[in-house]
Amino acid sequence: MESNGEIAAAGDVLLRELESLKHSKRDIEARISAIEAQLKQIQSKSENNNKEDDESSSAAVSVNGGHGLTPDNIYRYSRQLLLPSFGVQGQSNLIKSSILVIGAGGLGSPALLYLAACGVGRLGMVDHDVVELNNLHRQIIHGEAYIGRSKVESAAATCRLINSTIEIVEHKEALRTSNALEIVSKYDIVIDATDNAPSRYLISDCCVLLGKPLVSGAALGLEGQLAVYNYNGCPCYRCLFPTPPPTTACQRCSDSGVLRLHFIPGVIGCLQALEAIKLASLVGEPLSGRMLLFDALSARIRIVKIRGRSLQCEACGESPMTREQFQQFDYEKFTQSPLTVAPLKLKLLTPDSRISSKEYDEVIKKGSPHVLIDVRPSHHYKIISLPKSINIPLANLESRLPEVTSELKFVQESNGTVDGLDAGLYVVCRRGNDSQRAVQLLHNKGFTFAKDIVGGLEAWARDVDQKFPTY
């Protein structure tokens, strides 16, 4: 009779095989669709070549009316062609255009989906990240089968399934000063779907240098905003924000949270696609010189006028940035935040003021008297926490120091400790950054024996308890 361990191992093997087959199936389906479309085009060309020249010319005029759309184009995009404000000219312009979407996450997902479906001629996508399970509730272009694989690869496969007739270009890399000019120069329009300050400045400056219109969107918490920069004399991003906002105002969605049943990034991402389509098709009035503000709680959308170009702007002013200056500019230093999505890893304490998650596990197993303070915000603490921890958010720690003293005294008395054998004091947070700040504060207030747990709860889940939830 097989043991539970053998059964579980067999199940794991089957699950891995199933995931592998799912990956292969999706890639094969995308490839089949692309090949079928190519064959159809080849067959169509072959049939046309077999006709007499006079008949071919006559058919071309009667079928496409001189606008260049194929019969397949007309049928596929018929609902768009029937719109008087868009029509065949708008569609023809769109098919001839190229659009680059930087970021295949919450904003980029809906933007890429709708651009592919609407028929942009060449669609580029830039992202160096991989798909994770906690992306899927808002990054709707990705599926479970692509967890652990490139976001660009996943997004491209989905777009090809939607529309195999367009050209899709994959850039599986982070956009940096070393490659930005080369990548962006190949496209007519750029969509900034990133989630960090250095990328926003980098992309905007690059678009100014190359004369490319930029559709920039942002979604954080319950609010979103959207504007078109560097188009028809309107300002660039740096004109409006010459000084980067404080790092506390530039949290990524992984830190601050994004309300989703596809809502905030979905709304802004769709609007970004719309603005790019208007720019490409030369239809409608783009959001140049104006900014759209979206408030999800009140369901209000406001359009505000933004100030014009600044002559003092370092990117597009009287003394604009050169290519050499752009390639040497340190955007991470300028904004005091990283370009990549890798979590911040502070090193504020000496090793003797820190303890690993495995070492703290030994403290628990030995039953050593101690107090564990969790300095995450209360709504984080409600998601998951370590047993017997006390939640004192970092912002409230200094005002609640008497509570820390009281807890230490209670633990010491409860365990009957003698003089010289005081209770320990440990601090934990999500990733080990705020806990270091907390320990610094505690040391300054006389709690010199306080230690932080390196890597926080994420390290605990990785190194001690693999069943401990992460978020």
N, C-alpha and C positions, 0 to 999 in steps of 0.2 A: 504493500500500500504506500502510495506516495505521501511524503510529508508536506506540511503547509509551505515550507520553504521551497521545495521542489516545484510545487504548483505555482507559487508566486513567481519563481524564476522563469518557468515556462510561459506564464502570462506576460511577463516583461518582454520576453523574446518576441512573442506574437504582436504585442503592441508596437514594438520598434519596427517590425516588419510591415505592419499595417501603415504606420506613418510614412515609411519609405515608399510604399506603393502609392499612397495618396499623393506624395510629392511628385512621383514619376507620372501619375495619371494627369495631374494638373498641367505639368510641363508638356506632356504629349498632346493633350487637348489643345493647348495654346498653339503648339507647333502645327498640328493638323489644320487648325483654322487658318493660320497664316499661309500654309502651303496651298490649301484649297482656294483661298482668295487669289494667290499668285497664279495658280493654274487657270482659274476662271478668267483672269485678265489676259493671260497668254492665249487661251482659246478664243477669247473675244477678238483680240488683235489678229489672230490667224484667220478667223472668219471674215473680218473686214478686209484683209489683204487679198482674199480670194475674189472679192467683188470687183466689178469694173470701176475704174477711176471716177467716171461720171456719177455712177450710182453711189459710190462711197462719199463723194463730196456732197451730193444731194442729201444723203442720209445724215451726214454730220450736221448739216444746217438744220434739217428738220427735227433731229433728235435732241440736239443740245442748244439750239438757238444761238450758237456762237459764243456761249458762255464757258465752254470747256468742261462742263460737268458730264460725267458718263451716265448711262442709264442706271447703273447701280447707285451712283451718287444721288441721282434724282429720286430714286425710290427710297434709299436709306434716309435721306435728309428731307423728305417731302414735307414733313410737318414744319420744318424751319423755312423751307422755300415758300410755303404758303403764307408766311407772315409778311404783310406788306412792308413793314419797317425793316425787314431783314432781306428776304428774297434771294434770288439767284446770285446777285452781285455780292451780297454779304457772305453767302456760302462759298462762292468762288474765291473771294479774298481770304477767307478762313483756311481753305484748303491749301492756299499758297503760302500761308504764314508758318512761322516756327515759334514755339513758346517753351521756355525753360521754367520748370517748377523746382525750386530749391527747398528740399524738405519733403519727405514722404510720410509724414506723421498725421496729426489731427487735422491740420489745415490743408496739407498737401493731398490727403486722401480724396476728399470730395472734389477738390480742384482738378486733380488728375483724371478722376472718373468722368466728370462732365466734359472736360476738354477732349478726352478720347472719344466719348460718345458723340460730341457735336461735330467732330471731323477736322480738328486742327491738322495741318499737313505734317508737321514734324513736332513731336512732343519729347522734350528732354526732361530727365529727372535726376536730381543730385541728392544723395544721402549715403552716409557711411555706416549707419546703424543697422542692427538686426531686429527682427520682429520678436516681441516678447508677449507673453500671455496678457499682461496688464495693459498692452496697447489696444487690444481688440475691441474694447468697449467704446472707443472713439475713433480709432484709425481704421475706418470701415473698408479700406481697399485690401486689407490683409485678412487672411484666414488662418485657422489653427494649423493647417497643413504646412504653413511657412514659418512656424515658430522656430527661432534659432537661425533662420536664414536671412539673407540680405533683404532689407526693405525695398530697395530698388528692384531687385529680382522679383520680389513678390508683386510689387505695384505694376511692373511691366507685364507680367503674366496676366494679371487681371485686366489691364487695359487692352491687351491683345485679344482676350476673350470677348471683350465688348466690341472692339473695332480692329479687325486684322488688316484693314486697308491703309492705316496711317503708319508713318515711320516713327518708331519709338527708339530713343537713344538713352542708354543706361550709363550713368556716371556713378560708380560705386565707390565714392570717396567723399571726404569732407571738403567743402569749398574753403580754400585758403588764398592768401595773397599770391602764393606761388603758382596756382592753377586757375584762379578766377577769371583773369583776362582772357585766357585761351578758351575756356568753356563758354563764358557768357557771350563772347564775340560771335559765336555760331548761331545765335538766336535773335529774333526780332523783338521779343517781349519777355520780361522776366517777372516771375511771381515769387515773392519772398514768403515762404511758408515755414520759416524757422521759429525757434522759441527762445532765442538768447540775444542779448544786446550787441556783443561784438559782431555777430553775423549780420545783424541789421545794418550796422554802419559799413561793414565791409562790402555787402551787396550793393548798397546805395552808392557808395563811392565808386565802385566798379562800373555801375550803370551810367554814372555821370561821365566817367572817362570814355566810355564806349558809345555814349549817346543813346542808350536804351531806356525805354519807358519801364517803370517799376511799379508793380501792383503789390503793395505791402499790407499785410493783415496781421492782427494779433488777437489772441483769445486767452484770457486769464480769469479764472474764477467765474463770475457770472456776467462778465462784460467782454465786449469785443470792439475792435475798431478797424477801419479800412480806409486807404487813400491811394491815389495814383501819384507818383513822384516823377520828376524829370521828364515831363511831357508838355509840349507846347508852351515852354517858358515857365511852367509852374515850379515851385521849389523842390529841392531834394530833401531827403530825410534829415540830413545834417543841418539844413537851413532851419528846420523846425526845432531840432534838438541838438544844438551845438555842444551842449554838455550832457554826458550820459546821466540818466537817473541813478539814484543810489541803488546799490546791489539789492537792498531789501525790497525794492519796488520791481525787481527784474527776476522774480522767482520763476522757475520752470514749472510746468504743470505737474511734474513728478513730485514737487515739493509743496505746491499750494493747492493742488487738486483742480480738476475741471469737471463741472457739472455736466453729466452726459447721459442722455439717451440719444447721443449723436448731436447734441444741441449747439453749444457755443462754437466750437471749431467747425462743426458742420455748416452752420449758418454763414460764418465768415469765409470759410473755404469756398462755398458755392458762390458767394458774392465776388470773391477774387477771380474765379473762373469767368464769371459774367463780365467783369471789368476787362479782363484780358481778351475775351471774345469781342467786346465792343472796340477795343483798340485794334485788334487784328482785322476785323471785318469793316472797319471805318463806319460803324453804325452807332447811333445814339450819342449820348453825352457822358464821357468818362468822368470819374471823380478826381479830376485834376484841379488843384486849388481848393479842394473841399475835402472834408473828412466825415466818414460815416461812423456814428457811435451807436452801439447796440447794448441795451440794458435788458437782460433776460428776465429779471424779476418783475419789472414793470411792463415788459413786452413793448418797449419804446425804441424807436429808431430815430435818431436826430442826424441832420446833415449840418455841419458847421463850416463856415468859410475859414480857411487858414491863411496866414500871412504869406506875402509873396517871397520871392527869392531874396536872400540876404547877400549884399555885396561883400560882407565880411566872411561869408561861408568858406571854410577851408577846402571844400570839394568843388563848388561851382561859382564861387565869388570872383572878385576882380583878380585875385592871384590863385587860380585853381590848382589843385593837386596834380602833380605829374605822375606818369606811370611808375617812374623810379621811386618817388615818394610813397606811392600806394603800396608797392611791393615791399618797402622797408618799414611800413607803418605797423606798430604793435597794437592791434585792436583789443587784445586781452588786457594789456596794461592800461590802455585808454579807458576801458569800461570797467576794469577791476572784476572781470568775470571771465570764465573759460569759454572757448569756442565750441568745444566738444560737449556731449551730453554726459560725460563721465561725472559722477558725483564729486563734489569738493571734498578734499582730504586735508584738513588742517593738521598742523604739527605745532601746537602751542605749549605742550607740556614736556617735561623731561621724562625719560623712561621710568624713573622711580615713582612718578605720580600717575602711572597708568597700569592697567591690568588687562590681560587678554580675556576673551570670553571663556576660554577653557580654564583659565586660572580662577575666574569667578565661579565657574561650575564647581571647582574643587572647594571653594569657600562654602558653597551650599552643601555639598556632600559631607564635609567635615562638621557641619553644624556650627561654624564659627559665628558668634554674635555680630550682627552688622545691620546697617540700614542701607537700603537701596532707593535712591531718588531717581525718578524718571522725569526729565525736564522737558519732555515734548509738550506741545499744546494739548489741552484736555480732549479735544476731538480726535487727536491722534491716539491718545491713551485709551480711549473707548474702543478703538479698533482692535487692539491686542496689547497685552502687557505681560511682563514677567510676574510670577506670583510674589505676593508680599511687598511689591514695590509701592512707593508713595509718589503720587503725581504732584509735582510742584513745577509748573512751567517756568522756563528760564526767565521770562519777563517778570515773574512774581517772586523769584528766589530770594532776592535781598530782603524784601519786606516780610518773608516768611521764615527767616533764619531762626527765630525763637521756636518754631515748630520743629526744625531740624534738631535743635538742642534737646527739645522735649522727647523726640523719638529716640535719640541716642541714649538718653538717660533711662527711658522705659526699657529698651532692649538690654541695657547693661544690668539693670535691676532684675529683670525677668530671668536673666541667665546666671545671676549670682556671681558676676565677674568681680574680681578683686582689683585693688589699686594696681596700676601698671598693665592691666589686661583690659584695655578699653574696647568698646565695640568699634568695628570698622565702618567706614562711610564710603559708599560707592555711588557713582553717578552714571546713568545710561541715557542715551537718546536714540534716534533712529539710525544714524550713521557714524556717530562718534565725533561730531563737530561741536554741537551745542553742549555736549557733556564736558568738553575741554574748557569751553568758556565758563561753564558753571563751576568747574573745579578751580579755575583761576580766581573767580569771585570768592569761593569758599576759603581758599588759601589766604586771600587778602583780609578775610573776616575772622581769621584765627583757626579755621578748620584745616590745619596744615596736613593732616593725615588723610584727607579726602583723595580718592582716586577715580579716574574715569575708566570706563570699559571700552577698550579700543574697538572701533568699528560698529559699536552700538548693537541694536537688535538685529541688524542685517548680518553681523558677524556671528551672533548667537545662533541664528537660523542656519548659517552656512557651516559653522564649526562644531556646534554642540547639539542642537536639536533641529534636524532637517525637516521635521513636521511643523515647526513653528512658522506661522504665516508671515509672509512679507507683503509689503504694499508699496 
